[in-house]
Amino acid sequence: MDNSNFDIVVIGSGVIGHSIAFRLKQDAPQLKIAVLGDPVNSLQASRAAAGMLAPFCECDRADRFFKFCRESLDKFPEFLKELVSVSEVSVHFSFEGSLMPSSSYQETWEERKVFFASEDIPHEIWSIEKVRQKAPYLSKDCGEVMWVGEGQVNNRQMHDALMQASKNLGIRVLEANVSGFTRKGSAIASAVTDSGHIYGEQFVLASGSWSSQLARVLEVSIPLKPIKGQMCRVQLDDQFMNYTLHGKMTYIAPWREGNGFVIGSTMEDRGFDPSIENEVIDRLIANAAEILPSLKTAPLIESWTGLRPAAEDLMPIMGKSGRYDNLFYSSGHFRNGILLTPNQADYMSGIIRDTLDDETPEFSPSRYNL
Ligand SMILES: Cc1cc2nc3c(=O)[nH]c(=O)nc-3n(C[C@H](O)[C@H](O)[C@H](O)COP(=O)(O)OP(=O)(O)OC[C@H]3O[C@@H](n4cnc5c(N)ncnc54)[C@H](O)[C@@H]3O)c2cc1C
């Protein structure tokens, strides 16, 4: 196969870039697609995330973003079934739900109850007695607890499956770092990489936190920056807890299958700083242990840093460029890019193939004149 001429060139090999290629190829198998990614990028968000599929715990109003997240959660079981079948890579996924201790949400507890009821969100309020039966491992200071019907995925396995699915579907995965572009009038002709030019009919910029750097090469200014998250993973028996826990400034997510529990996370506006600070990790564990005391003695497996791509208004940027005839964006998925993957892939495939009737103005690149 010609390695330098494609119908669609996706720049970015995180969950966003690969899922767009996956959906496009399933929708239109004749397309010749390449996914370009920087293989040495250890800060990519897709492998750094906790894998919470949490539209209900993360959102507090029923705006268009909330609805998009909710649709994506609903699509997850079918999306993973298809992905696992194409890739033959297993992905741990659970719908056991999340727990929110009232002690962590004191000021907003009543508002949350009203929001959950008014939006028909699956949830239960557990009395202190019920918490003792259903979740005896929680600190007794947690008070009543809300169970919320949402999900959890092992995002590293999901990323592995997406990369393998791309290969199995005949998508070219090129471990290439894009450093520039050539243009032909108001269109992009090629992406310039360390291993030569990659020509395409259409280009998709899906490079997470690095999207603004690449756009700058095209003289486009995306108001998007990395928000750093430090995280860690500790060893606790799989059977210890099935739920994802959302506390104040902390969450604890079960990865199951002997992979322990992920504890997150900081939100730091510090550019592309890759450092991991021991005292920050100690503080994350101490905060989490306030609601889950067993964490105090759980052995640390690893800690890491990742970068969330955050647009100025914290909304995703998804759609066609107004400045280049053949450029599309999918970036800025900030704290929810794992959750948004299935719906985002459908949405972008529809936009790129020009089959989508109903674009969402809140997500449009036109809001930033891109
Ligand atoms: C600590 C942390 C916790 C999170 N937890 C959750 C969670 O629980 N649930 C959830 O839904 N979301 C979560 N997120 C958010 C989610 O991880 C992101 O929104 C999502 O992964 C973004 O995916 P992406 O593919 O756009 O970006 P990335 O995964 O960052 O990928 C960007 C890609 O672009 C490539 N690239 C960059 N520059 C170039 C270049 N010049 N040339 C070629 N390729 C390039 C990189 O190599 C990389 O492959 C979390 C994020 C972090 C950091």
Ligand as a Chemical Component Dictionary entry (heavy atoms), coordinates in Angstrom:
data_LIG
# 
_chem_comp.id                   LIG 
_chem_comp.type                 NON-POLYMER 
_chem_comp.pdbx_formal_charge   0 
_chem_comp.three_letter_code    LIG 
# 
loop_
_chem_comp_atom.comp_id 
_chem_comp_atom.atom_id 
_chem_comp_atom.alt_atom_id 
_chem_comp_atom.type_symbol 
_chem_comp_atom.charge 
_chem_comp_atom.model_Cartn_x 
_chem_comp_atom.model_Cartn_y 
_chem_comp_atom.model_Cartn_z 
_chem_comp_atom.pdbx_ordinal 
LIG C1  C1  C 0 -5.194  12.430 34.860 1  
LIG C2  C2  C 0 -6.348  12.319 33.908 2  
LIG C3  C3  C 0 -7.497  11.643 34.297 3  
LIG C4  C4  C 0 -8.572  11.531 33.411 4  
LIG N1  N1  N 0 -9.665  10.783 33.782 5  
LIG C5  C5  C 0 -10.696 10.634 32.915 6  
LIG C6  C6  C 0 -11.802 9.805  33.248 7  
LIG O1  O1  O 0 -11.831 9.166  34.308 8  
LIG N2  N2  N 0 -12.826 9.713  32.355 9  
LIG C7  C7  C 0 -12.822 10.365 31.156 10 
LIG O2  O2  O 0 -13.799 10.263 30.411 11 
LIG N3  N3  N 0 -11.762 11.147 30.805 12 
LIG C8  C8  C 0 -10.714 11.297 31.651 13 
LIG N4  N4  N 0 -9.642  12.073 31.312 14 
LIG C9  C9  C 0 -9.694  12.824 30.052 15 
LIG C10 C10 C 0 -9.326  11.978 28.836 16 
LIG O3  O3  O 0 -8.224  11.161 29.153 17 
LIG C11 C11 C 0 -9.001  12.877 27.645 18 
LIG O4  O4  O 0 -10.046 13.800 27.415 19 
LIG C12 C12 C 0 -8.814  12.052 26.366 20 
LIG O5  O5  O 0 -7.938  10.972 26.593 21 
LIG C13 C13 C 0 -8.257  12.927 25.261 22 
LIG O6  O6  O 0 -7.874  12.069 24.215 23 
LIG P1  P1  P 0 -7.077  12.595 22.956 24 
LIG O7  O7  O 0 -6.917  11.435 22.050 25 
LIG O8  O8  O 0 -7.727  13.840 22.444 26 
LIG O9  O9  O 0 -5.665  13.101 23.549 27 
LIG P2  P2  P 0 -4.360  12.281 23.945 28 
LIG O10 O10 O 0 -4.690  10.974 24.532 29 
LIG O11 O11 O 0 -3.522  13.205 24.747 30 
LIG O12 O12 O 0 -3.671  11.986 22.581 31 
LIG C14 C14 C 0 -3.087  12.995 21.804 32 
LIG C15 C15 C 0 -2.333  12.326 20.709 33 
LIG O13 O13 O 0 -1.762  13.305 19.839 34 
LIG C16 C16 C 0 -0.463  12.867 19.496 35 
LIG N5  N5  N 0 0.352   14.003 19.074 36 
LIG C17 C17 C 0 0.665   15.119 19.759 37 
LIG N6  N6  N 0 1.477   15.923 19.030 38 
LIG C18 C18 C 0 1.655   15.292 17.843 39 
LIG C19 C19 C 0 2.387   15.604 16.674 40 
LIG N7  N7  N 0 3.081   16.732 16.558 41 
LIG N8  N8  N 0 2.372   14.718 15.654 42 
LIG C20 C20 C 0 1.674   13.577 15.714 43 
LIG N9  N9  N 0 0.929   13.239 16.814 44 
LIG C21 C21 C 0 0.942   14.083 17.858 45 
LIG C22 C22 C 0 0.048   12.216 20.776 46 
LIG O14 O14 O 0 1.110   11.355 20.520 47 
LIG C23 C23 C 0 -1.180  11.467 21.210 48 
LIG O15 O15 O 0 -1.250  10.215 20.540 49 
LIG C24 C24 C 0 -8.519  12.156 32.140 50 
LIG C25 C25 C 0 -7.355  12.811 31.751 51 
LIG C26 C26 C 0 -6.267  12.882 32.621 52 
LIG C27 C27 C 0 -5.007  13.549 32.161 53 
# 
loop_
_chem_comp_bond.comp_id 
_chem_comp_bond.atom_id_1 
_chem_comp_bond.atom_id_2 
_chem_comp_bond.value_order 
_chem_comp_bond.pdbx_ordinal 
LIG C1  C2  SING 1  
LIG C2  C3  SING 2  
LIG C2  C26 DOUB 3  
LIG C3  C4  DOUB 4  
LIG C4  N1  SING 5  
LIG C4  C24 SING 6  
LIG N1  C5  DOUB 7  
LIG C5  C6  SING 8  
LIG C5  C8  SING 9  
LIG C6  O1  DOUB 10 
LIG C6  N2  SING 11 
LIG N2  C7  SING 12 
LIG C7  O2  DOUB 13 
LIG C7  N3  SING 14 
LIG N3  C8  DOUB 15 
LIG C8  N4  SING 16 
LIG N4  C9  SING 17 
LIG N4  C24 SING 18 
LIG C9  C10 SING 19 
LIG C10 O3  SING 20 
LIG C10 C11 SING 21 
LIG C11 O4  SING 22 
LIG C11 C12 SING 23 
LIG C12 O5  SING 24 
LIG C12 C13 SING 25 
LIG C13 O6  SING 26 
LIG O6  P1  SING 27 
LIG P1  O7  DOUB 28 
LIG P1  O8  SING 29 
LIG P1  O9  SING 30 
LIG O9  P2  SING 31 
LIG P2  O10 DOUB 32 
LIG P2  O11 SING 33 
LIG P2  O12 SING 34 
LIG O12 C14 SING 35 
LIG C14 C15 SING 36 
LIG C15 O13 SING 37 
LIG C15 C23 SING 38 
LIG O13 C16 SING 39 
LIG C16 N5  SING 40 
LIG C16 C22 SING 41 
LIG N5  C17 SING 42 
LIG N5  C21 SING 43 
LIG C17 N6  DOUB 44 
LIG N6  C18 SING 45 
LIG C18 C19 SING 46 
LIG C18 C21 DOUB 47 
LIG C19 N7  SING 48 
LIG C19 N8  DOUB 49 
LIG N8  C20 SING 50 
LIG C20 N9  DOUB 51 
LIG N9  C21 SING 52 
LIG C22 O14 SING 53 
LIG C22 C23 SING 54 
LIG C23 O15 SING 55 
LIG C24 C25 DOUB 56 
LIG C25 C26 SING 57 
LIG C26 C27 SING 58 
# 
